Amino acid sequence: MNTFFTLLFAGLFLFLGPDPTIQKDCEVLMETLALEYDGECKKGLAHGIGKALGSHTYEGSFKKGYPDGVGTYTWSNGNLYKGEFKNGLKDGKGELYIRKLGVPDSIVTGYWDKDKYVGEYVSSYTVGQKRNILRTRFVHMADTPNQVEILIQRNGLPIGVSQLQASADKSPMFESSQTIVAFTKVVYPLTNATINFYAPSAFNSYQLDCELNFEIYREGHWRIFIQI
């Protein structure tokens, strides 16, 4: 009887074959992880859940040969990232542990975009209350200097305003003219930022009481376009 079941299972294995998602000859396309791979495959590439070894190690989700999805990447120096990946790069929410001898690890928590840390928040900025403002556009101009310029426009052209006031946490420097406002020497995140002003209506028949509340989390030089 035992011989019968042994032959039966052997026949089924030969008929069905091994799990097609588990292959020995499976490639990881990152040089730092290309020495050894154990896990799921598709068309000769790491695809699914697996573990890759090289000068660094990675364990988690793969797609088309690259870390993609959720996983843990460990560098040869002991630094470690747990979180989301896309096309082999840190992309999304995660935690980066930086090892230091004799002292506790430094931990960076937040969001990455194409391997670059963008901050603790999923968006680089948020817009709060708006009053008598049609729309806004936030543009990250450069990584330096740390300042925020605010341009007030109608139909894409500068418009003069009056009684302009601005404030924010950590008291950044504030400069203004009739058409532009600037927060300078900003310490990010810029929180509880508010700008108030009066602007003429479309036919210049009365004054609009305007207000914008916003916060910016990513460091650098920003330009905000306000359309009235």
N, C-alpha and C positions, 0 to 999 in steps of 0.2 A: 504493500500500500504506500509506504514512504517513497519507494522508487517511482511509483506512478505519479505522485504529486510533484516530486522533484522534476521529472521529465515534463509534466504539464506546465509548471512555472517557467522552466527553461524555454519551452516552446513559445509561451506567451511573450517572454522577453525578446526572443529572436524575432517574433512576428511584429510586435509593437515597436521594438527598438528602445534605446535609452531616451530619457527626457530631452527633447530637441532644444530646450532652452539652456541646458547645462552642457558646455563644451570645454574641452581642454585647450584646444587651439583657438584662443579668443584674445583679441588685441585691445589694449587700452592705448589711446592715441596721445596721451600726455607722457612726455619723456620721463618725467619724475616718477611716474607710476607704472612704467612699462616692463618691469622685470618679471613680475608674477601676478597672475589674476586667478581668482577662484570665485565663480558666480555664474549668473545667467548671461546668455549670449543671444545675439541675433545677427545673422549674416556675417559671422566672424568677428563681430565687435561686441565689447562689453555693453550689455543692454538689460536693465533690470537691477536686481539686488546683487551686490558682490563686494569683494575686497581686493584691492590692488596694492602691490608693493613695488617699491623702487627706492630711490633716494629718500622719498617721502612715502607715506601710506594714506590710503583713503578707504573708508568703508561706508557703504550706503547705496544710493540709487545712481544708476548709470543710464545714459542714452546715447546711442550711436558712438560708443567709444570714449565718452567723456563723463565725468561726474555731473549729474543733472538731476535735480530734485533735492531730497534731504540726505545729508550725510555728515561724516566727520573726517576732516583732513588734518593730518599730523605732519609737521615739518621735522627734518632731521635734528633740529636744535630743541625740539620738544614743544614748540608753539603749536597750538591746536585751534581749529575752527570747527564749531558745530553749527550747522544751519543749512540754508538753501543755496543751491548751486544752479548755474545755467551755462552750458557749453564749457564746463571746466573752470568757470570763474565764480567767485563768491557773488551771489546775486539774490537779494531778498533779505529775509530776517535771519540773524545769527548772532553768535557769541564768539569772540576771538580771545583766546587765553594766551598771554605772553609770559613765558617762563623767565624768572629771574632768580639767580642763585642767592640763597640766604634770605629772601624776602618773599612775601605772598605774591601769587600771580597777579598780573594786571589783566583786567577783564574789560573788553570793549563790547558793549551790547548795542544793537541797533540794526540798521539796514545798509546793504551794499548795493551798488549799481555797477555792473561790469568790473568787479574786483575793487572798486573804490568805495571807501566808507563815506556815506552821505549824512549820517547822523542817527539820533535815537528815534526818529519818527519816519513813518512810511513815506510821507511827502516832505519835500524841502520847505514847504510853506503852507499856511492855512489862512483862509479869509473868513473873518467873522462878520460882524454887522456892517451893512452898507446902507447908506441913506442918500437918495437922489444921485446915485452913481449907476450908469448904465452897465458898465463892465470894467474889469481890470485884467491886466496881463503882467505876469511876473517873469522877468528874464534874468538868468544868472549870466552875467557878462564875463567874469573872470574870477580866479581864486583870490586875487588881491586887487585893491585894498579892501578892507572890511568896511564897506559903506553901502548905504541904500539911497538911491536917487528916486524921487517920485515926480513924474511928469503929468501935469493936468492938461487934458486936451478935450476938444470937441471936433468931431469929424476928422480926427488925425492931426489937427493943428493946435498949437498952444493956445490956451485961453487964460486971460487974467483973472485972478481971484483976490478976495480981500479977507481980512480977519483970520489969516491962516495960523493955525496952532498945531503943534505935534508933540507927542510924548511917548515914552516907552520905558519899560523896566531897565535898570542898570544905567539910566540917564546918559545915553549917548549924546555926542555933540549934535547940534541941530542948526542948520542953515536954511534960509528960504529966500525966494523972490516971488514975484507974482505968478510965475508959471512952473517953478521947480522947487522941490523940497529935498533936502539931503540930511540923512543921519550919517555922521562920520564917526570914526573910531568906535565902531560897533563891537560889542562883546557878545558873541552868539552863544546860545540862541537869543534872537531878538524877540522878546515876548511882550504882550499887552501893548503893542504899538497902535497908536490912534492918530489920525489926522482929521482936523476939522477946518472947514473954510466955507465962504460964501462965493457962489459963482452966478453970473447972469444967466437967466433962462434963455431958451433958444431964440426968442424974439426980443430979448433984452427988456422985458416988461416988468420983471421982478427978480428978486435974488433967491437962489436955491441954497438952503441950509444943508451942506454936504458933510458926510462922515464916512470914514473907512477904518475898520479895525482889522489887524492882521498880525501874524507871527511868521518869522523866518528862522529856520533851523540850520540850514547849510551855510557855512562860512563863505565869505567872498564879497565881490562887488555885484550888487543887484540893481536892477532898474525896474521900477513899477510904473506902468502906464495906466492912468485913470481916465476913462472916457465919461464925459458929462452929457 
